[in-house]
Amino acid sequence: MASYCRGTHARPLAGWTLPECFGVLRRRLEAERQGEGTREYIRVLRLLERHTGAAVRWAVERALSVGAITRDAIAQFLLPREDWRLTRFCLDGHPHLRGVRISPPDIQSYRALLGGGQ
C-alpha cells in the first residue's frame, strides 16, 4: 500500500492509502499520457464514488494485466456480468424474424483468402 498525496492539488487525497496497483496505474498513465495522465488517474479514482474499493482495485489490477489503463477501460471491468449461457434470444414482437435462415459459412472461402488455395 502506498500513500498518494503529491503537490498542492492532491490535498483531497491526503491521508489516503491505496493499494499499490493504483500507484502503478498512476505512473503508467503519467508516463504514457504526458499532461493528461494525472487527469485520467483522477477519473479512475472517481470510480470509487460509485464502486467499492475492492471492486475498483480488482478492475485496476485486471486492466493493468491486459494493458487497458484508461478510466473507460477500467470501468468496463466494473459492469455487472451476465452469464451468457442463461440468456435467451426472444423473438416476441418480431415475428418476421422467425423465417430468417442463415447458411453456415463456407470455410473453403476463408482458406482461399489466406492463400491456401482451393
DSSP file (Angstrom, degrees, kcal/mol; ACC not computed):
  #  RESIDUE AA STRUCTURE BP1 BP2  ACC     N-H-->O    O-->H-N    N-H-->O    O-->H-N    TCO  KAPPA ALPHA  PHI   PSI    X-CA   Y-CA   Z-CA
    1    1 A M              0   0    0      0, 0.0     2,-0.4     0, 0.0    16,-0.0   0.000 360.0 360.0 360.0 145.5    0.0    0.0    0.0
    2    2 A A  E     -A   18   0A   0     16,-2.7    16,-2.3     2,-0.0     2,-0.4  -0.970 360.0-126.8-136.3 150.2    1.2    3.5   -0.8
    3    3 A S  E     -A   17   0A   0     -2,-0.4     2,-0.6    14,-0.2    14,-0.2  -0.826  21.7-160.0 -97.1 134.5    0.1    6.9    0.2
    4    4 A Y        +     0   0    0     12,-0.9    12,-0.2    -2,-0.4     2,-0.1  -0.893  38.6 126.3-122.4 103.7   -0.5    9.3   -2.7
    5    5 A C        +     0   0    0     -2,-0.6     2,-0.5     9,-0.1     6,-0.1  -0.564  25.5 161.0-152.2  80.6   -0.5   13.0   -2.0
    6    6 A R        -     0   0    0     -2,-0.1     4,-0.3     3,-0.0     3,-0.1  -0.882  50.5  -5.0-106.7 135.6    1.9   14.9   -4.2
    7    7 A G  S >  S-     0   0    0     -2,-0.5     3,-0.9     1,-0.2     0, 0.0   0.112  91.3 -71.7  76.6 170.1    1.7   18.6   -4.8
    8    8 A T  G >  S+     0   0    0      1,-0.2     3,-0.9     2,-0.1    -1,-0.2   0.726 125.5  63.8 -74.5 -21.9   -0.8   21.1   -3.6
    9    9 A H  G 3  S+     0   0    0      1,-0.2    -1,-0.2    -3,-0.1    -2,-0.1   0.579  93.4  64.2 -78.7  -7.6   -3.5   19.9   -6.0
   10   10 A A  G X   +     0   0    0     -3,-0.9     3,-1.7    -4,-0.3     4,-0.4   0.208  63.2 115.7 -99.7  15.4   -3.6   16.5   -4.2
   11   11 A R  G X  S+     0   0    0     -3,-0.9     3,-1.8     1,-0.3    -1,-0.2   0.863  70.7  59.0 -55.6 -39.0   -4.9   17.8   -0.9
   12   12 A P  G 3  S+     0   0    0      0, 0.0    -1,-0.3     0, 0.0    -2,-0.1   0.765 105.3  52.5 -62.4 -19.8   -8.2   15.9   -1.1
   13   13 A L  G X  S+     0   0    0     -3,-1.7     3,-2.4    -7,-0.1    -9,-0.3   0.446  78.9 130.9 -92.8  -0.2   -6.1   12.7   -1.3
   14   14 A A  T <  S+     0   0    0     -3,-1.8     3,-0.1    -4,-0.4    -9,-0.1  -0.291  77.1  13.0 -57.2 129.8   -4.1   13.5    1.8
   15   15 A G  T 3  S+     0   0    0      1,-0.3     2,-0.3   -10,-0.0    -1,-0.3   0.339  90.8 137.0  86.6  -7.7   -4.1   10.5    4.1
   16   16 A W    <   -     0   0    0     -3,-2.4   -12,-0.9   -12,-0.2     2,-0.6  -0.547  37.8-161.7 -71.5 134.1   -5.4    8.1    1.5
   17   17 A T  E     -A    3   0A   0     -2,-0.3   -14,-0.2   -14,-0.2    -3,-0.0  -0.963  15.9-177.7-116.8 112.6   -3.7    4.8    1.5
   18   18 A L  E     -A    2   0A   0    -16,-2.3   -16,-2.7    -2,-0.6     5,-0.1  -0.757  34.0 -91.5-109.5 154.1   -4.4    3.0   -1.8
   19   19 A P    >>  -     0   0    0      0, 0.0     3,-1.7     0, 0.0     4,-0.7  -0.245  42.8-108.2 -58.5 153.5   -3.3   -0.4   -2.9
   20   20 A E  H 3> S+     0   0    0      1,-0.3     4,-2.2     2,-0.2     3,-0.5   0.784 113.7  71.2 -57.7 -30.7    0.0   -0.5   -4.9
   21   21 A C  H 3> S+     0   0    0      1,-0.3     4,-2.4     2,-0.2    -1,-0.3   0.824  93.5  57.1 -59.3 -29.2   -1.8   -1.2   -8.2
   22   22 A F  H <> S+     0   0    0     -3,-1.7     4,-2.7     2,-0.2    -1,-0.3   0.892 106.4  48.8 -67.1 -39.0   -3.1    2.4   -8.1
   23   23 A G  H  X S+     0   0    0     -4,-0.7     4,-2.5    -3,-0.5    -2,-0.2   0.904 111.0  49.6 -65.5 -41.4    0.5    3.7   -7.9
   24   24 A V  H  X S+     0   0    0     -4,-2.2     4,-2.4     2,-0.2    -2,-0.2   0.932 112.1  49.0 -61.4 -45.5    1.5    1.5  -10.8
   25   25 A L  H  X S+     0   0    0     -4,-2.4     4,-2.8    -5,-0.2     5,-0.2   0.931 110.9  49.4 -59.5 -47.1   -1.5    2.8  -12.8
   26   26 A R  H  X S+     0   0    0     -4,-2.7     4,-2.7     1,-0.2     5,-0.2   0.925 111.3  48.6 -61.4 -45.0   -0.7    6.4  -12.0
   27   27 A R  H  X S+     0   0    0     -4,-2.5     4,-2.1     1,-0.2    -1,-0.2   0.915 113.6  47.1 -62.1 -42.0    2.9    6.1  -13.0
   28   28 A R  H  X S+     0   0    0     -4,-2.4     4,-2.5     2,-0.2     5,-0.2   0.920 112.9  48.4 -66.2 -43.0    2.0    4.4  -16.3
   29   29 A L  H  X S+     0   0    0     -4,-2.8     4,-2.3     1,-0.2    -2,-0.2   0.929 113.3  47.0 -62.6 -44.7   -0.7    7.0  -17.1
   30   30 A E  H  < S+     0   0    0     -4,-2.7     4,-0.4     7,-0.2     7,-0.2   0.854 115.5  46.2 -67.2 -34.1    1.6    9.9  -16.4
   31   31 A A  H  < S+     0   0    0     -4,-2.1     3,-0.2    -5,-0.2    -1,-0.2   0.879 121.0  36.6 -73.8 -38.3    4.4    8.3  -18.4
   32   32 A E  H  < S+     0   0    0     -4,-2.5    -2,-0.2    -5,-0.2    -3,-0.2   0.708 124.6  37.1 -90.1 -21.4    2.2    7.4  -21.4
   33   33 A R  S >< S-     0   0    0     -4,-2.3     3,-2.6     1,-0.3     4,-0.5   0.172  82.2-159.5-120.1  17.9   -0.1   10.4  -21.5
   34   34 A Q  G >  S+     0   0    0     -4,-0.4     3,-1.2     1,-0.3     4,-0.4  -0.098  78.8   5.4  39.1-118.3    2.2   13.3  -20.5
   35   35 A G  G 3  S+     0   0    0      1,-0.3     4,-0.4     2,-0.1    -1,-0.3   0.675 133.0  54.6 -68.5 -18.8    0.0   16.1  -19.2
   36   36 A E  G <> S+     0   0    0     -3,-2.6     4,-2.4     1,-0.2    -1,-0.3   0.556  84.3  85.8 -91.5  -9.2   -3.3   14.1  -19.4
   37   37 A G  H <> S+     0   0    0     -3,-1.2     4,-2.2    -4,-0.5    -7,-0.2   0.893  89.3  47.6 -61.2 -42.9   -2.1   11.2  -17.2
   38   38 A T  H  > S+     0   0    0     -4,-0.4     4,-2.3     2,-0.2    -1,-0.2   0.904 111.8  50.7 -66.9 -40.7   -2.9   12.9  -13.9
   39   39 A R  H  > S+     0   0    0     -4,-0.4     4,-2.0     1,-0.2    -2,-0.2   0.911 110.8  48.9 -61.8 -41.6   -6.4   13.8  -15.1
   40   40 A E  H  X S+     0   0    0     -4,-2.4     4,-1.8     1,-0.2    -1,-0.2   0.891 109.3  53.0 -66.1 -38.2   -7.0   10.3  -16.3
   41   41 A Y  H  X S+     0   0    0     -4,-2.2     4,-2.4     1,-0.2    -1,-0.2   0.907 107.8  50.7 -62.2 -42.2   -5.9    8.9  -13.0
   42   42 A I  H  X S+     0   0    0     -4,-2.3     4,-1.9     1,-0.2    -1,-0.2   0.888 106.5  55.1 -63.6 -38.5   -8.3   11.2  -11.2
   43   43 A R  H  < S+     0   0    0     -4,-2.0     4,-0.4     1,-0.2    -1,-0.2   0.884 108.2  49.5 -60.9 -37.6  -11.1    9.9  -13.5
   44   44 A V  H >< S+     0   0    0     -4,-1.8     3,-1.8     1,-0.2     4,-0.3   0.936 108.2  52.7 -65.5 -45.7  -10.2    6.4  -12.3
   45   45 A L  H >< S+     0   0    0     -4,-2.4     3,-2.0     1,-0.3    -2,-0.2   0.834  98.5  65.4 -59.4 -32.0  -10.3    7.5   -8.7
   46   46 A R  G >< S+     0   0    0     -4,-1.9     3,-1.6     1,-0.3     4,-0.3   0.674  83.3  75.2 -67.2 -15.0  -13.8    8.9   -9.2
   47   47 A L  G X> S+     0   0    0     -3,-1.8     4,-1.6    -4,-0.4     3,-1.3   0.768  82.2  70.2 -63.7 -23.4  -14.9    5.3   -9.9
   48   48 A L  G <4 S+     0   0    0     -3,-2.0    -1,-0.3    -4,-0.3    -2,-0.2   0.648  84.1  69.9 -68.1 -14.1  -14.6    5.0   -6.1
   49   49 A E  G <4 S+     0   0    0     -3,-1.6    -1,-0.3    -4,-0.2    -2,-0.2   0.782 115.5  22.1 -71.1 -26.1  -17.7    7.3   -5.8
   50   50 A R  T <4 S+     0   0    0     -3,-1.3     2,-0.3    -4,-0.3    -2,-0.2   0.546 123.0  50.3-117.5 -13.2  -19.9    4.5   -7.2
   51   51 A H  S  < S-     0   0    0     -4,-1.6    -1,-0.1     1,-0.0    27,-0.0  -0.894  84.8 -98.6-129.9 156.5  -18.0    1.3   -6.6
   52   52 A T     >  -     0   0    0     -2,-0.3     4,-2.4     1,-0.1     5,-0.2  -0.290  33.3-115.2 -69.1 158.3  -16.3   -0.3   -3.6
   53   53 A G  H  > S+     0   0    0      1,-0.2     4,-2.6     2,-0.2     5,-0.2   0.886 117.0  53.2 -59.6 -39.7  -12.6    0.0   -3.1
   54   54 A A  H  > S+     0   0    0      2,-0.2     4,-2.3     1,-0.2    -1,-0.2   0.898 109.2  48.5 -64.1 -40.5  -12.2   -3.8   -3.5
   55   55 A A  H  > S+     0   0    0      2,-0.2     4,-2.3     1,-0.2    -2,-0.2   0.920 113.3  46.0 -66.9 -43.4  -14.1   -3.7   -6.8
   56   56 A V  H  X S+     0   0    0     -4,-2.4     4,-2.8     2,-0.2     5,-0.2   0.894 111.4  53.1 -67.9 -38.3  -12.1   -0.8   -8.2
   57   57 A R  H  X S+     0   0    0     -4,-2.6     4,-2.8    -5,-0.2     5,-0.2   0.945 110.1  47.6 -59.5 -47.2   -8.8   -2.5   -7.1
   58   58 A W  H  X S+     0   0    0     -4,-2.3     4,-2.5     1,-0.2    -2,-0.2   0.913 112.9  49.1 -59.3 -43.3   -9.8   -5.7   -8.9
   59   59 A A  H  X S+     0   0    0     -4,-2.3     4,-2.6     2,-0.2    -1,-0.2   0.894 111.8  48.4 -65.5 -40.4  -10.7   -3.7  -12.0
   60   60 A V  H  X S+     0   0    0     -4,-2.8     4,-2.7     2,-0.2     5,-0.2   0.931 112.4  48.3 -65.2 -45.4   -7.4   -1.7  -11.9
   61   61 A E  H  X S+     0   0    0     -4,-2.8     4,-1.8    -5,-0.2    -2,-0.2   0.922 113.8  47.1 -60.7 -43.4   -5.4   -4.9  -11.4
   62   62 A R  H  X S+     0   0    0     -4,-2.5     4,-1.1    -5,-0.2    -2,-0.2   0.917 112.2  49.9 -64.2 -43.6   -7.3   -6.6  -14.3
   63   63 A A  H >X>S+     0   0    0     -4,-2.6     5,-2.2     1,-0.2     4,-1.0   0.909 109.6  50.8 -62.9 -42.9   -6.8   -3.5  -16.5
   64   64 A L  H 3<5S+     0   0    0     -4,-2.7     3,-0.4     1,-0.2    -1,-0.2   0.874 106.0  56.6 -61.9 -36.5   -3.1   -3.4  -15.8
   65   65 A S  H 3<5S+     0   0    0     -4,-1.8    -1,-0.2     1,-0.2    -2,-0.2   0.770 116.1  35.1 -69.3 -24.8   -2.7   -7.1  -16.7
   66   66 A V  H <<5S-     0   0    0     -4,-1.1    -1,-0.2    -3,-0.5    -2,-0.2   0.416 111.9-114.1-108.5   0.3   -4.2   -6.6  -20.2
   67   67 A G  T  <5S+     0   0    0     -4,-1.0     2,-0.8    -3,-0.4    -3,-0.2   0.741  74.8 129.5  76.9  23.4   -2.7   -3.1  -20.8
   68   68 A A      < +     0   0    0     -5,-2.2    -1,-0.2    -6,-0.2    -2,-0.1  -0.806  21.7 157.5-110.0  88.5   -6.1   -1.3  -20.8
   69   69 A I        +     0   0    0     -2,-0.8    -1,-0.1     4,-0.1     2,-0.1   0.320  28.3 109.2-105.4   9.2   -5.4    1.6  -18.4
   70   70 A T  S  > S-     0   0    0      1,-0.1     4,-2.4    -7,-0.1     5,-0.2  -0.415  77.8-113.7 -79.0 162.7   -7.9    4.3  -19.3
   71   71 A R  H  > S+     0   0    0      1,-0.2     4,-2.6     2,-0.2     5,-0.2   0.905 117.6  52.2 -59.5 -42.9  -10.8    5.1  -17.0
   72   72 A D  H  > S+     0   0    0      1,-0.2     4,-1.3     2,-0.2    -1,-0.2   0.891 109.6  48.3 -65.0 -39.2  -13.3    3.8  -19.6
   73   73 A A  H  > S+     0   0    0      2,-0.2     4,-0.8     1,-0.2     3,-0.3   0.920 112.9  47.9 -66.2 -42.7  -11.5    0.5  -19.9
   74   74 A I  H >< S+     0   0    0     -4,-2.4     3,-0.8     1,-0.2     4,-0.5   0.888 106.9  57.2 -64.9 -38.7  -11.3    0.1  -16.2
   75   75 A A  H >X S+     0   0    0     -4,-2.6     3,-1.2     1,-0.2     4,-0.5   0.822  96.4  64.5 -62.6 -30.6  -15.0    0.9  -15.9
   76   76 A Q  H >< S+     0   0    0     -4,-1.3     3,-1.0    -3,-0.3    -1,-0.2   0.859  97.0  55.6 -60.7 -34.7  -15.8   -1.9  -18.2
   77   77 A F  T << S+     0   0    0     -4,-0.8    -1,-0.3    -3,-0.8    -2,-0.2   0.663 103.2  57.3 -71.8 -14.2  -14.5   -4.4  -15.7
   78   78 A L  T <4 S+     0   0    0     -3,-1.2    -1,-0.2    -4,-0.5    -2,-0.2   0.534  81.2 106.9 -93.3  -8.1  -16.9   -2.9  -13.1
   79   79 A L  S << S-     0   0    0     -3,-1.0     2,-0.1    -4,-0.5    -3,-0.0  -0.439  84.5 -99.4 -70.5 143.7  -20.0   -3.6  -15.2
   80   80 A P        -     0   0    0      0, 0.0     2,-0.5     0, 0.0    -1,-0.1  -0.412  37.7-137.3 -62.7 137.2  -22.2   -6.4  -14.0
   81   81 A R        -     0   0    0     -2,-0.1     2,-0.5    -4,-0.1    -4,-0.0  -0.862  11.1-154.9-102.0 125.4  -21.5   -9.6  -16.0
   82   82 A E        -     0   0    0     -2,-0.5     2,-0.7     2,-0.0     5,-0.1  -0.836  26.7-114.7 -97.8 134.2  -24.5  -11.7  -17.1
   83   83 A D    >   -     0   0    0     -2,-0.5     3,-2.1     1,-0.2     4,-0.4  -0.569  22.8-151.9 -68.9 111.9  -23.8  -15.3  -17.7
   84   84 A W  G >  S+     0   0    0     -2,-0.7     3,-1.0     1,-0.3    -1,-0.2   0.752  91.2  66.4 -61.3 -24.7  -24.5  -15.6  -21.5
   85   85 A R  G 3  S+     0   0    0      1,-0.2    -1,-0.3     3,-0.0    -2,-0.1   0.739 100.4  50.7 -69.1 -20.2  -25.5  -19.2  -21.1
   86   86 A L  G <  S+     0   0    0     -3,-2.1    -1,-0.2     2,-0.0    -2,-0.2   0.490  93.4  94.8 -93.6  -4.3  -28.5  -18.1  -19.1
   87   87 A T    <   -     0   0    0     -3,-1.0     2,-0.4    -4,-0.4    -3,-0.0  -0.490  57.9-159.0 -86.2 158.9  -29.6  -15.5  -21.7
   88   88 A R        -     0   0    0     -2,-0.2     2,-0.7     2,-0.0    -2,-0.0  -0.999  18.5-128.5-140.9 134.2  -32.2  -16.3  -24.3
   89   89 A F        -     0   0    0     -2,-0.4     2,-0.5     2,-0.0    -2,-0.0  -0.749  31.5-159.0 -83.0 119.1  -32.8  -14.6  -27.6
   90   90 A C        -     0   0    0     -2,-0.7    -2,-0.0     1,-0.1    -1,-0.0  -0.860  20.1-167.4-107.8 131.0  -36.5  -13.9  -27.7
   91   91 A L    >   +     0   0    0     -2,-0.5     3,-2.7     2,-0.1     6,-0.2   0.317  41.5 136.9 -96.5   7.0  -38.5  -13.3  -30.9
   92   92 A D  T 3  S+     0   0    0      1,-0.3    -2,-0.1     2,-0.1     0, 0.0  -0.330  78.0  14.2 -55.7 129.9  -41.5  -11.9  -29.1
   93   93 A G  T 3  S+     0   0    0      1,-0.0    -1,-0.3    -2,-0.0     3,-0.1   0.480 115.8  80.2  82.1   2.4  -42.7   -8.9  -31.1
   94   94 A H    X   +     0   0    0     -3,-2.7     3,-1.9     1,-0.1     4,-0.4  -0.392  43.7 152.9-134.8  57.0  -40.5   -9.8  -34.1
   95   95 A P  G >   +     0   0    0      0, 0.0     3,-1.4     0, 0.0     4,-0.4   0.784  68.1  68.4 -62.1 -26.3  -42.5  -12.5  -36.0
   96   96 A H  G >  S+     0   0    0      1,-0.3     3,-0.5     2,-0.2     4,-0.1   0.723  92.8  60.5 -65.1 -19.9  -40.8  -11.5  -39.3
   97   97 A L  G X  S+     0   0    0     -3,-1.9     3,-1.4     1,-0.2    -1,-0.3   0.661  83.4  79.7 -81.5 -15.3  -37.5  -12.8  -37.9
   98   98 A R  G <  S+     0   0    0     -3,-1.4    -1,-0.2    -4,-0.4    -2,-0.2   0.807  92.7  50.1 -62.3 -29.1  -38.8  -16.4  -37.5
   99   99 A G  G <  S+     0   0    0     -3,-0.5     2,-0.3    -4,-0.4    -1,-0.3   0.488  82.6 113.8 -88.9  -2.9  -38.4  -17.1  -41.2
  100  100 A V    <   -     0   0    0     -3,-1.4     2,-0.4    -4,-0.1    -3,-0.0  -0.534  44.4-173.3 -73.8 129.9  -34.8  -15.9  -41.4
  101  101 A R        -     0   0    0     -2,-0.3     2,-0.5     2,-0.0    -2,-0.0  -0.990   8.9-157.6-125.0 133.0  -32.4  -18.6  -42.1
  102  102 A I        -     0   0    0     -2,-0.4    -2,-0.0     3,-0.0     0, 0.0  -0.943  16.2-133.5-113.5 125.9  -28.6  -18.1  -42.1
  103  103 A S        -     0   0    0     -2,-0.5     3,-0.1     1,-0.1    -2,-0.0  -0.438  29.9-102.0 -74.1 148.4  -26.4  -20.5  -44.1
  104  104 A P        -     0   0    0      0, 0.0    -1,-0.1     0, 0.0     2,-0.0  -0.392  49.3 -93.6 -66.3 150.5  -23.4  -21.9  -42.4
  105  105 A P        -     0   0    0      0, 0.0     2,-1.0     0, 0.0     3,-0.1  -0.306  29.7-120.6 -67.2 148.8  -20.1  -20.3  -43.5
  106  106 A D    >>  -     0   0    0      1,-0.2     3,-1.1    -3,-0.1     4,-0.8  -0.795  24.0-167.2 -89.1 101.3  -18.1  -21.7  -46.4
  107  107 A I  H >> S+     0   0    0     -2,-1.0     4,-1.7     1,-0.3     3,-0.6   0.802  81.2  67.1 -61.9 -31.0  -14.8  -22.4  -44.7
  108  108 A Q  H 3> S+     0   0    0      1,-0.2     4,-2.0     2,-0.2    -1,-0.3   0.849  93.8  58.4 -60.3 -34.3  -13.1  -23.0  -48.1
  109  109 A S  H <> S+     0   0    0     -3,-1.1     4,-1.7     1,-0.2    -1,-0.2   0.857 104.5  51.1 -65.9 -33.1  -13.6  -19.3  -49.0
  110  110 A Y  H <X S+     0   0    0     -4,-0.8     4,-1.7    -3,-0.6    -1,-0.2   0.898 107.0  53.3 -68.1 -39.8  -11.6  -18.4  -45.9
  111  111 A R  H  <>S+     0   0    0     -4,-1.7     5,-2.7     1,-0.2     6,-0.3   0.898 107.3  51.9 -61.2 -40.2   -8.8  -20.7  -46.9
  112  112 A A  H ><5S+     0   0    0     -4,-2.0     3,-1.3     1,-0.2     5,-0.3   0.896 107.0  53.2 -63.5 -40.2   -8.6  -19.0  -50.3
  113  113 A L  H 3<5S+     0   0    0     -4,-1.7    -1,-0.2     1,-0.3    -2,-0.2   0.846 106.5  52.9 -63.8 -33.0   -8.4  -15.6  -48.7
  114  114 A L  T 3<5S-     0   0    0     -4,-1.7    -1,-0.3     3,-0.1    -2,-0.2   0.469 121.0-108.4 -82.3  -1.2   -5.4  -16.8  -46.6
  115  115 A G  T < 5S+     0   0    0     -3,-1.3    -3,-0.2    -4,-0.3    -2,-0.1   0.687  82.0 128.6  84.4  17.7   -3.6  -18.0  -49.8
  116  116 A G      < -     0   0    0     -5,-2.7    -4,-0.2     1,-0.3     2,-0.1   0.321  65.0-129.1 -88.2   8.8   -4.1  -21.7  -49.0
  117  117 A G              0   0    0     -6,-0.3    -1,-0.3    -5,-0.3    -2,-0.1  -0.396 360.0 360.0  79.8-158.5   -5.6  -22.4  -52.4
  118  118 A Q              0   0    0     -3,-0.1    -1,-0.2    -2,-0.1    -6,-0.1   0.406 360.0 360.0-112.5 360.0   -8.8  -24.1  -53.0
